[in-house]
């Protein structure tokens, strides 16, 4: 077992201990006089949460499609357009300067070599893909008064993509691999790091970086175990974050964002070669996206 795998296992074990300790403490303190709904509220940081607001966002950016499968020909630079709709909540914390944001939504998007001005030249293998999915975002930010807020958010999503490869490499073995993705919806997952500015509790301006992996074959048992490991780590951080606010309130949003993004980046770097890391599996297709977005909350 490599040193890196040992480190990941130790991280998972430590987070399991943290989550178990906090849940047992909460159970001892509150479950005797509460109900299941309040327990879920504790887990999802919904104490003193405002009423759900709707949001609608439009994204545009670039996408680079990568693969660990060996091929002499590169995949084309792509561009993406996405519409995201859902619900968000902004709630206070123990420090008036710090706010907590959580949201759930769904999206519809297109990733294509052709979603660009005609004067921009393509190079590499051309493709076009439609996608949809469901996401959850959360994180902390700063309230500067006059309804001006800046948030640092982490995002996780379940995705489905239908790719149409328009050109194929000369390598016959690579052709067979790409045919395994071609013309059918394939399942995948994403993480995203986002900086969001909200003006007057209405207008939103966002910049984000995301990685999306797409499975050629979806093995439900392998995916469930892999996703559960990631979920335990990320939700463990969420449970510990309120304690950080009390200790280092002004830096807590940055630290929370950095830790969650760092963990996702490590996990997804390992999934480049093993789609269901830490389990042994084949490489996925991998999209790296940079996007700008404008949106409204209403």
N, C-alpha and C positions, 0 to 999 in steps of 0.2 A: 504493500500500500504506500503511495507516495506521501511525502510530507504535506503537500497541499491538501490531500484528502483527509489526513489526520486532523489538520487545522479546521477544516470545514465540519468534521464530525464533532470536534470539541466545541466549536461555536454552537452547533445545534444542541448539544447536550447542555451547555450552560444556559441557553435560552429556555430549554425545557424546564430546567430547575427554577429559573426566574419566574416563568409563567406559572408553574405549579405552586411556588411559594406565594405569589401574589393572589392567585385564585383561592388558595386555602385560607389566606388571611382574610380575603373578602368574604368567603363563605362563613368563617367564624364570626366576623363582625356584623354581617348584614343579612345573610340568607335566612336567619331564624325569623325575621320580621319583614320579609319582602317576598316578591314573586318572581317568576321566570322573566317577565318583561323587564323588570328593573335590573335584573342580572345582565340581560343583553344590553341595556342602556349603559351599564358600567363598562362592559367590554368595548362598546363602540363610542365611548366618549361623548354621549349625548346629553349629559347633564346640562341644564340651562340652555339647551339648543333652541335657536329661533325656528320659526315655522319654515318648512321647505319653500325655497324659491325655485322657479323654473330658470333654466339657462339654455341659450342657443349659441353655439360657437362655430365659426368657419375657419378651417386651417388650410394653409398652403405651404409647401416646402419641397425638399429634395429627399430622395430615397436611394440608398445604395444597396443592391442585392448581392449577398455574399454566399459562398458555399465552401465547405471543407472538402467537397468532392474535387478531385484533381481534373482540371480542364485547361487546355491551352488558350481558350478564348474567354475573354472577360464578359460579364453581363453588363448591359447598358446602364448608364446613368438614368435614373427615373425621377419622376416628379409626382407629388401626391396632393390630392384635394380631399378634404374630409369635412363632414357636417356632424356635429356632436350635440345631442340634446339630452337633458336630464334634470336633476334636482340637486341643489346645493344648500348647505346650512353653514352659517358663520356664527360661532358662539364665543362668549367671553371665557377667560381663564382667571386664575387667581391674581394675575397681574393685568392691570388695565391696558398696558401697552401691547400685550400679546393676544392674538386671536387664533381660534382653531377653525379650520374649514374642512368639511367632508362633503363628498358628492358622489352620486351614482348616475350613470347615463348609458346611452347606446349611441352607436355611430354608424354611418355609411360612408364609404370612401372609395377612391380610385387611385391606384398606383400604376403609372404608365410611362413608357419611354417617349410617348407622344404628347404628354400634357404640358406643352411648352410652345413658345413662339416658333414658327417654321424656320426662322433664321438660325436657331440654335441647332447645331449638328449632333447627330447620334453616333456613337461608336460602341461596338460590342453587340451582344445578342439582345434583340428587341423583345419586349413583352408588354402585356397589359393585364391588369388584375383589378377585380372588384372585391371589396371586402366589407364586412360588417362585424360588429362585436358589442360587448358589454363591459363597462369599466367601473372601477372604484378608485377615487382619489381622496387623499387626505394629507394634512400637514398644518404647519403653524406659520404665522406671519405677524406683521407689525401694523398697528393702527396709529396713523399720524394725525388724526383729527380731520374734520371736514369730509368725512367718508372716504378718505384716501387710505388705501391699504395695499400692502405688498405681501404675497404669500410664496412660500417655497413648498412645493407639493410633490408627492410621490404617487405613482399611478400603476395600477395593475389591471390587465384586461384579458378576456377570452376572445379570440379572434377566429374568423373563418374567411379564407381567401380562395377565390377562383382565378387561377392564372392561365392566360393564353400566351404561350411562347410562340412568337412569330418567326423567329430564326433559331436554328439549332447548331451546335458545334459539329465539327467533323468527327469527333471522337464518338464511336458507336456506343460505348459503355456509358458515357455521359448522357447521350441521347435517351437511353433507357431510363436513367435516373430522372431526368427532367420530364419524361413522359409520365412518370409516376405522380407528378404534380399537375400535369396539364389538363385543362378543361373540366376539372372537378373541384368542388369545394374541399379544402383541406383545413384541418383544425390547427390552431397555434395559440401562443400566449405572448404577452408584451409586458414590458415595464417602461415607465416614462418618468423623467425628471423635468419639472416645470417651474418657471418663475412667472407669477401672475400678478398684475397690477389691476386693482379695482378702483374706479373713480365714481363717486356719488352713488355707491351701491348699485350701479346700473351697468356702466361700460367696463368691459374687461379687455386687457391687452396681455397676450401670453407669448412666451418663447419656450419651446421644449425640445428635448432630445429623447428619443425612444429607440428601443430595440425590440424587434418582433421576430420570433422563430416560428417556423411552419413545419409541422410534422408530415413526412411522406406517408407514414403509417401511424395511426393513432392507437396506441395500446393503453386502454383505459386504466388498468391496474398500475402500470409503470408511471403513467402521468399522474395518477392520484397520489402516489407516494412521493414523487418528485415535488408536486405542487404543495403537498402538506408540509414538507420540510421548509419550503420557502415561506409559507403562510405562518408557521409557528415563529420563525425568526421575525417577520415583519410585524405581526400582531404583538409579539413580546415587546418590541420597541414601543409600540403605541401605548401599551399598558404602563411602561416605565416613564413615559414622557412627562406626565403631570408632576412627578417627583423632581424631574430636571428643572421644570419651570420655577419651582420653589428655590432651588439651589443656584441656578444660573439663568434667570429669566430672560435677559437680553440676548443671550447667545443660544438659547434653547432651540428656536426655529432653525437656525443654521446647523446646529449639531444633529438634530433629528433628521433633517433633510440629508445631510452628508452621510450619516450612518446607514439610512435606508437605501440611498442610492448606491453606496459602496457595496453593500451586501448583494443588491440586485446585479450590479455590474460583475461581481465575482461569480455569482451563480450562472449568469448568462454567458460569461466568457468560457465557462466549463461546458455549457450546453452547445457551444459551437461544434464540438466534436462528438458529444454524447447528448442527444436531444432530451433524454430523461435523466440527466445527471441528478444524483450520484450513481444511478444504475447504468450499466453498460448498454449502449444503444448506438444507432447509426446517426450521422450528422443530419441536421435539419437545413432548410434554407433560412437565411437570416437577413432581415431588412434593418438597416440603420437609417433613422429618419431625423431630419432637422426641420422644424416647422415654426412659422409665425401664425398667430391666430388673433382674431378679434371676436368679441362676443358681447351679449347682453344678458343681464339677469333681471327677471321680472316676476 
